[in-house]
């Protein structure tokens, strides 16, 4: 049994099955877990418990996840708490809105396993896991790529692989996935290094 306390994670999710699965995985890795099944209660727990991270669904009773995220970022006591959105909403506009509101990462339910979320948590909290440093790599994404226009559309960039905020070049950022074979698997997202905006 793991006895090391790596920190407190708040799960705001209205589906009991999802909460149970993620709670079991996180507790087995040494995290303390608190949970809420609606947005209002989740926001209250974030204020009272001051967790090290929030895993946030978007479609919630009481208060929508976007509202919860907005309130978290507006409150001086919670504005710096990292938030990973885990939602069934997978459109580029949904992802971009959550990131613009201050989410640190975004995953679509059904496309990631609980262990993948564990890797994201470690990366966001700057943990190294038990084996190696979480070195990140940034790769240039060229406008001349065959799928560049589709990628721009998926990221909500209106046909250009340039950042809509500062017009810097969008990069693909890769992180070693320590939940799988080290050095063989990576998690990835897109980022503007100039203004640190995630897409």
N, C-alpha and C positions, 0 to 999 in steps of 0.2 A: 504493500500500500504506500502511495506517495504521501510524504509528510511535509515536504517543502511547500511553503505558501508563496506562490509566484505573484499574487495580487488578486484583486477582486474584479470580477466580470459581471456586469448587469446585462441580462438578456431580456429585451422587450419584444415579446412575440405572443400572439394570441392563440396559436396552435399548440396544445399541450404536448403532442408528440415531438414536435421540433424542439421545444424547450427541454424535454426530457433527454433527448439524444445528445444535444449540445452540452447540457449540464453534466451528463455522464462522462463525455469526452474531456471536458475542461477540468472537472474534479479529479479525474484519473491522472491528469498532468500536474496537479498541485494548485489549481486555481480555486479560489473561493467564489461561489456563484450565487447571485441573487437574481430573481426573475419577476417579471410583471406581465400580465395578460392583456393590458390595454395601455394606450398612450398616456393618459392622465396619471395613472398609477406609476408607470415607468418613469415619467418626468419627475414625479415626487420622490421616487426612490433614488434617482440620480442625484438630486439635491441633498437628500438626507444621508445616503450611503457613501457618496463621493467615490464611485468605483474607479478603477484604473482604466477601464474600457467599457464601452457600451456596444452590444450587438443589437441592431435595431431593424425590425421589420417596418415596412412602410404602410401597408394596409392594416390598420389597427382600429378597434373600437375606441370610442371616447375622444381620441385625438389622433389625427393622421401622423404618420411617421415624419413627413416633411415639417409639420408644425412642431413636433417634439424636437427635431434637429435644430430648427430655428430658435426655439426657446433655450435649448442647451447652449447654443453659441452666443445667445444674447445675455445669459446669466454669468456674471463674473466668477461665480463659484464653480461653474461647470463648463465654461467655454473652452478650456484646454483639455478636456477629457476626450481621448480618441474615440471615434465612432466608426464601426464597420457596419454598413447597411447590408442586410441579407433579405432580399425581397423576391417575389415572383415577378415583379415588374422588370422587364429586361430591355425595353426600348432605349435607344441612345439618349433620347431626351430625358427619360427618367433618371438614367445614370448621371447625365451631365447636371441635372437640377440638384440631385443629392450632393454631388461633389462641389457644386457652386455654393451650396448652403453650408458646407464645412465638413462633409463626411471625409474620413481618411482613406476609406476603401469601399468597394461595392462588389457584391457577389450576387448572382442570380440563383435562387433556389432551384435545385435539381441539376445544376451544372457543376456544383462543387460538393465534395464530400466533407463531412465534419472535420476530418484530419487536414483538409486544405484550409479550412477556416482557422484551425489551430496554427498553421504556418503563417497565415496572414496576421494573426494576433501577435505572434512572436516578432514578426517583421515590424509591425507598427509600433510595438512597445520596445523595439530595438534590442530584443533578446537574441541570444546566439544559439539557443537550443543546447544540446548536450555534446555536439560533435565538432562544429566548425562555425567560423564567423559568417554572418549573413551578408557577404559582399554583394553589391549590386552592380549591374552592368547597364549601360545605356547605348542603344544602337540607333543610328540615324534611319529615318523612314523617308525614302525618296519619293518625290512627286512623280517620278517616271516609272514607279512600280506598276505592274500589270493591274493590281487590285487597289491602286491608290484612291481612285474615285469612290469605290465601295467602302474603303476604310474611312475616308473622310466623312461619308454619309453616316456610317455607323457611329462615329464619334461625335456627330453633330457639328462638324466644322464647315458646313456649307461649301464643300468642294475643294477645300484647301487644307493641306497638312501643316498649316501655320496656326499658332495659338490665337484665339479670338480676343484674348485680353491684351497681350503685349506684342503679338505678331512674331514671336520667336518660333524656332523650329520645333515641331513635335518629335519626341524621341520615344522609342520602345524601351521600357525599363524592365530588366529581368532580375529576379531574386532567386537564389538557390532554394529549392523546396526540400527542406531537411526532413520532411515527413516521408520522403521516398529515398531512393538511393542517392547519396551525396554526389554532386557533380554531374548527375545525369538528367535531373528534372528541374524545371524552373517555373515560377509563377511570373506573370507579366502584366503590366498595364502601361498606359501611355501617359506621358508627362511633358510639360514644358519646363526645361531646366531654368529658363530665365526667370519666370515668375512662380515656379513650383506649383502650377495648376495641374491637377489630374484629370484625365479624360476617360 
